[in-house]
Amino acid sequence: MSYENAIRSMGQKARRAARIMATAGSEARRRALEEAAEALGRAGDRIAQANAEDLKQAEERGISGAKLERLRLSEKVVGEMVAGLREVALLPDPLGEIVRMWRRPNGLRVGRMRIPLGVIGIVYESRPNVTVDAAALCVKAGNSVILRGGSEAFRSNRCLAGILRESLEKAGLPPDAVQLVETTDREAVLEMLKLEDSIDVMIPRGGEELIRFVAENARMPVLKHYKGVCHVYVDESADLAMARGICFNSKVQRPGVCNAMETLLVHEKIAESFLPPMAEDYRKAGVELRGCPRTRALAPECGAAVEEDWAAEYLDLILAVRVVDSMEEAMEHIAAYGSDHTEAIVTDNFERAHRFLEQVQSSLVLVNASTRFNDGFQLGLGAEIGISTSRLHAFGPMGVEELTTTKFVALGDGQVRT
């Protein structure tokens, strides 16, 4: 079946909606998001029914564990979506802001004004809460969005997108500012990737295979996030009780997400006192450890790590562990095997903490905190549309501001060029 005409029509509708959204007042966009929060809160049964059907089909297909959990819209997750909508609604309106202004020798005042990106295409897998988070940020930033979720969350995504469209209409905004591609056929994605005249930027969220597919086929710019190979380095000066809590949370709290720790690096001077009790914590939580020879000597139940483990994004209760001689060796390991996503150091030494922050070049670098904080909501962005590990034009969680660009404006009083 050909989806060319249907997808092209969606692109045209999105472009028309984007023109309206760009000039809609801040109050109208805020009201639409608050209406969506109220509607989501009232639609608990409707959402639960759609999600239950998706979960049942996923289980029949053999999906289990962390992947199934990512699909589940529990009351807590729905509550977080509602809270995220309200928080985004209350964020300062980025549009129209003059980022900077300067005066030329001829008196001309030149500045940069913040404007929407336009039409954003998002292709994503598994997590239906992305539907709400992404749409909320696009609406707040005056964009329109075309969403294409994964087959496993099709009913949940359709339900959520329907609620968002109803809320836009109630607020007097075009419902086509949020559109969902209502097919799971990959051909529809290929048609989206051809619409460089309608879609300004593509944002893929999911596994490395999906992201490479979008990047290789898109005719428009792509904000990429291939994978999250995240590290925690426990320094020789670390508070070991604090380190155990951070390392446990970074791996176990939600292992199937991109900001979960995948490799633990431990300084040799504290490895003997730190690794055995840490390994026991992991054993009780069902974590499979794969370590270097020095790790295995201290935690005999640990399996042997091979070269592929150091660059692996497990998205599961599996953890690679390596004992290092120094912080420099830890940073070299991160540079060699990391994915520029999230790295953390646990240390009581200010100078070493500062050096780690300065020299490690990932999208979020933390001191004495879990990698799980690399998340737009947790960092105060209200929500996020994804975490970019490419440096253009955004790096790290992409909130409202990252869904805008700037245009030049110039204010004169009769200047002509000579």
C-alpha positions in Angstrom: 0.0 0.0 0.0 1.3 3.5 -0.9 1.1 6.1 1.8 2.5 9.0 -0.3 -0.7 11.0 -0.6 -1.8 10.5 3.0 1.5 11.5 4.5 1.9 14.4 2.1 -1.5 15.7 3.1 -0.5 15.5 6.8 2.6 17.5 6.0 0.5 20.2 4.2 -1.9 20.4 7.2 1.0 20.6 9.6 2.6 23.4 7.6 -0.7 25.4 7.7 -1.1 24.7 11.4 2.5 25.8 12.0 1.8 29.2 10.5 -1.1 29.7 12.9 0.8 28.4 15.9 3.7 30.7 15.3 1.5 33.8 15.6 -0.9 32.4 18.2 -0.7 34.2 21.5 1.2 32.9 24.5 -2.1 32.7 26.4 -3.8 30.5 23.8 -0.9 28.0 23.8 -0.8 28.0 27.6 -4.6 27.4 27.7 -4.4 24.5 25.3 -1.8 22.7 27.4 -3.8 23.3 30.6 -6.9 22.0 28.9 -4.9 18.9 27.8 -3.7 18.3 31.4 -7.3 18.5 32.6 -8.5 16.2 29.9 -5.8 13.7 30.5 -6.6 13.6 34.2 -10.3 12.9 33.4 -9.5 10.2 30.8 -7.9 7.7 33.1 -10.2 4.8 32.1 -10.0 5.6 28.4 -6.2 5.6 28.5 -6.0 2.5 30.7 -8.2 0.5 28.3 -6.2 1.5 25.2 -2.9 0.7 27.1 -4.2 -2.6 28.4 -4.9 -3.7 24.8 -1.3 -2.7 23.8 0.1 -4.6 26.8 -1.9 -7.7 26.0 -0.7 -7.7 22.4 2.9 -7.1 23.5 2.9 -10.0 25.9 1.4 -12.2 23.1 4.4 -11.2 20.9 6.8 -12.2 23.6 7.8 -8.7 24.8 8.7 -8.8 28.5 10.8 -7.2 31.3 12.1 -3.7 30.9 10.7 -3.3 27.4 7.1 -4.2 28.6 7.5 -1.8 31.5 8.4 1.1 29.1 5.0 0.5 27.4 3.0 0.6 30.6 0.9 3.7 31.3 0.4 3.3 35.1 -1.4 5.8 37.2 1.9 7.2 38.2 3.1 7.6 34.6 -0.2 9.3 33.6 0.1 11.6 36.6 3.7 12.5 35.5 2.3 13.3 32.0 -0.3 15.6 33.6 2.3 17.3 35.8 4.6 17.7 32.8 1.8 19.4 30.7 1.1 21.8 33.6 4.8 22.6 34.1 5.3 23.2 30.4 2.2 25.4 30.3 3.7 27.6 33.0 7.2 27.9 31.4 8.1 31.4 30.1 7.0 31.8 26.5 10.2 31.7 24.4 8.8 33.3 21.2 9.6 36.9 20.4 12.4 37.0 22.9 15.3 39.2 21.6 18.3 37.1 22.5 20.8 39.8 21.9 21.0 43.3 20.4 23.9 45.5 19.4 24.3 48.9 17.6 26.3 49.3 14.4 28.4 52.4 13.8 25.7 53.8 11.5 23.1 53.6 14.3 21.4 50.4 13.0 20.3 48.2 15.9 20.7 44.5 15.1 19.3 41.6 17.1 18.2 38.0 17.1 14.6 37.1 17.8 13.5 33.7 18.9 11.0 31.9 16.5 9.6 28.4 16.2 11.4 25.7 14.1 8.2 25.1 12.2 7.0 21.5 11.6 8.7 18.8 13.6 8.5 15.1 12.7 9.1 12.6 15.5 9.5 8.8 15.0 9.7 6.9 18.3 9.3 3.4 19.9 7.7 1.8 22.9 7.1 4.7 25.3 3.6 6.2 24.7 4.3 9.1 27.2 6.6 10.5 24.4 3.4 11.4 22.6 2.3 13.8 25.3 5.8 15.2 26.2 6.7 15.9 22.6 3.4 17.4 21.6 3.4 19.7 24.7 6.9 21.1 24.0 6.1 21.6 20.3 2.9 23.5 21.1 4.6 25.6 23.8 7.3 26.6 21.3 4.7 27.4 18.6 5.5 24.5 16.3 3.3 21.8 14.8 4.3 18.1 15.1 3.7 14.9 13.2 4.1 11.8 15.4 4.8 8.3 14.4 5.0 5.9 17.3 5.8 2.2 17.5 3.4 -0.6 16.7 3.5 -1.9 20.3 2.0 1.4 21.6 -0.4 2.1 18.7 -3.7 2.2 20.6 -2.2 4.2 23.5 -0.7 6.7 21.2 -3.9 7.1 19.2 -5.8 7.7 22.4 -3.4 10.3 23.8 -3.1 12.1 20.4 -6.9 12.3 20.2 -7.1 13.9 23.6 -4.4 16.5 22.7 -6.2 17.4 19.4 -9.5 17.9 21.2 -7.7 20.2 23.7 -6.1 22.3 21.0 -9.5 22.8 19.3 -11.1 23.8 22.6 -8.4 26.4 23.0 -9.1 27.8 19.6 -5.9 26.4 18.0 -5.7 24.1 15.0 -5.9 20.4 16.0 -3.6 19.6 13.1 -0.8 21.1 15.1 -0.7 17.6 16.6 -1.1 14.7 14.1 -0.4 11.0 14.6 0.5 8.7 11.6 -2.2 6.0 12.1 -0.2 3.1 10.6 2.7 1.1 11.8 4.0 0.3 8.3 7.6 1.4 7.9 6.8 2.8 4.4 4.9 5.6 6.1 8.2 6.6 7.8 10.0 6.6 4.5 7.3 9.0 3.1 7.7 11.3 6.1 11.5 11.4 5.5 10.9 12.7 1.9 8.9 15.7 3.0 11.6 18.3 3.2 9.2 20.9 1.9 6.8 20.3 4.8 8.9 18.9 7.7 11.7 21.2 9.0 13.5 18.7 11.3 13.2 15.0 12.2 13.7 13.7 15.7 14.0 9.9 16.1 13.7 8.3 19.5 14.4 4.7 20.1 17.0 2.1 19.4 20.2 2.7 17.4 18.8 0.8 14.4 15.8 3.2 14.1 17.9 6.3 14.5 20.4 5.2 11.8 17.5 4.4 9.5 16.1 7.9 9.9 19.5 9.6 9.6 20.3 7.7 6.5 17.0 8.3 4.7 15.9 11.8 5.8 16.1 14.7 3.4 15.8 17.2 6.2 18.1 17.8 9.2 18.0 15.1 11.9 18.6 15.5 15.7 20.3 12.2 16.6 20.7 10.2 19.7 22.2 6.8 18.8 22.5 5.2 22.2 23.2 5.9 25.9 26.4 4.2 27.1 26.4 6.0 30.4 29.2 5.7 33.1 29.6 6.3 36.8 33.2 6.7 38.0 33.7 6.1 41.8 36.8 8.1 42.7 39.3 7.2 45.4 38.0 10.0 47.6 34.3 9.0 47.3 31.9 8.6 50.2 31.3 4.9 49.7 27.8 4.9 51.2 26.8 7.7 48.8 28.5 5.9 45.9 26.5 2.7 46.6 23.2 4.6 46.5 24.1 6.5 43.3 25.4 3.4 41.5 22.4 1.3 42.5 19.9 4.0 41.4 21.8 4.6 38.2 21.5 1.0 37.1 18.4 -0.5 38.9 15.8 2.2 39.2 14.8 1.9 35.5 17.3 -0.1 33.5 15.5 0.1 30.2 16.1 3.8 29.5 18.9 5.7 27.8 20.2 7.4 31.0 20.7 4.2 33.0 24.3 3.4 33.8 25.8 0.7 31.6 29.4 0.7 32.9 30.7 1.2 36.4 34.3 2.4 36.8 36.0 2.1 40.2 39.3 3.5 41.4 41.7 0.7 42.4 42.4 2.3 45.9 38.8 1.8 47.0 37.8 -1.2 44.9 38.4 -3.8 47.6 36.2 -2.0 50.1 33.6 -0.9 47.6 33.0 -3.6 45.1 32.1 -6.6 47.3 29.1 -4.9 49.0 28.1 -3.1 45.8 28.1 -6.5 44.0 25.9 -7.9 46.7 23.4 -5.0 46.3 23.3 -5.8 42.6 22.9 -9.5 43.1 19.9 -9.0 45.3 18.4 -6.8 42.6 19.0 -9.4 39.9 21.7 -7.5 38.1 24.2 -9.6 36.0 27.7 -8.3 36.3 30.4 -8.5 33.6 33.8 -7.4 34.8 37.5 -7.1 34.2 39.9 -9.5 35.9 40.4 -7.2 38.9 36.7 -6.9 39.3 36.2 -10.6 39.2 38.9 -11.2 41.8 36.8 -9.0 44.2 33.4 -10.2 43.1 33.7 -13.9 42.1 30.1 -14.2 41.0 30.9 -11.6 38.2 31.2 -12.9 34.7 34.0 -12.1 32.4 33.6 -8.9 30.3 34.6 -9.0 26.7 35.6 -6.0 24.5 32.0 -5.6 23.2 30.7 -5.1 26.8 32.5 -1.8 27.2 30.5 -0.2 24.3 27.2 -2.0 25.0 23.9 -0.3 25.7 22.2 -3.2 27.5 18.9 -1.5 28.5 18.5 -4.3 31.0 19.7 -5.5 34.3 23.3 -6.1 33.0 26.3 -4.0 34.1 29.9 -3.9 32.9 32.4 -3.1 35.7 36.1 -2.1 35.4 38.7 -1.2 38.0 40.9 1.7 36.9 44.2 3.0 38.1 43.3 6.7 38.0 40.7 9.2 37.1 42.6 9.8 33.9 42.2 6.2 33.0 38.5 6.4 33.7 38.1 9.5 31.5 40.1 7.8 28.7 37.7 4.8 29.0 34.7 7.1 28.7 36.2 8.9 25.7 36.9 5.6 24.0 33.6 3.8 24.7 31.0 6.3 25.7 28.3 7.8 23.5 28.4 11.5 24.7 25.2 10.9 26.7 25.6 11.0 30.5 28.6 10.5 32.9 28.9 10.9 36.6 31.7 11.1 39.2 31.3 10.3 42.9 34.0 12.1 44.8 34.6 14.4 47.8 37.5 16.1 46.1 36.5 19.5 44.6 39.5 19.8 42.3 38.9 16.3 40.8 35.2 17.0 40.5 35.9 20.2 38.6 38.4 18.5 36.3 35.9 15.8 35.5 33.2 18.3 34.7 35.7 20.2 32.4 37.2 17.3 30.6 34.4 14.9 30.0 32.4 16.1 27.0 29.0 14.4 27.3 25.6 16.1 27.1 25.3 15.9 30.9 28.1 15.5 33.4 27.2 15.0 37.1 29.0 15.2 40.4 27.6 13.0 43.2 24.3 12.3 41.5 22.7 9.5 39.5 22.8 9.4 35.7 19.0 9.0 35.8 18.8 12.8 36.1 19.5 13.4 32.5 15.9 14.0 31.7 14.2 17.2 30.7 11.6 17.1 33.5 14.2 16.4 36.2 16.4 19.2 34.9 13.6 21.8 35.0 12.7 21.9 31.3 9.1 20.7 32.1 9.5 17.8 29.7 11.8 16.8 26.8 11.4 15.8 23.2 14.5 13.7 23.4 18.2 13.8 24.4 20.4 14.9 21.5 24.0 13.5 21.5 24.8 15.4 18.3 26.0 19.0 19.0 24.0 20.8 16.3 21.8 22.5 17.0 21.0 21.1 20.5 23.1 19.0 22.9 21.4 17.1 25.8 17.7 17.2 26.7 15.7 19.2 24.3 13.1 21.4 26.0 11.1 24.3 24.7 14.0 26.6 23.9 15.7 23.8 21.9 12.6 23.7 19.7 13.1 27.2 18.5 15.7 29.0 16.4 16.5 32.7 16.0 16.1 35.1 13.1 17.9 38.4 12.7 16.0 41.6 13.1 17.3 45.1 12.4 15.8 48.4 13.6 16.8 51.6 11.8 15.8 55.2 11.3 16.4 55.7 7.6 19.8 54.1 7.1 20.8 53.2 3.5 23.9 51.3 2.4 26.6 53.3 0.7 
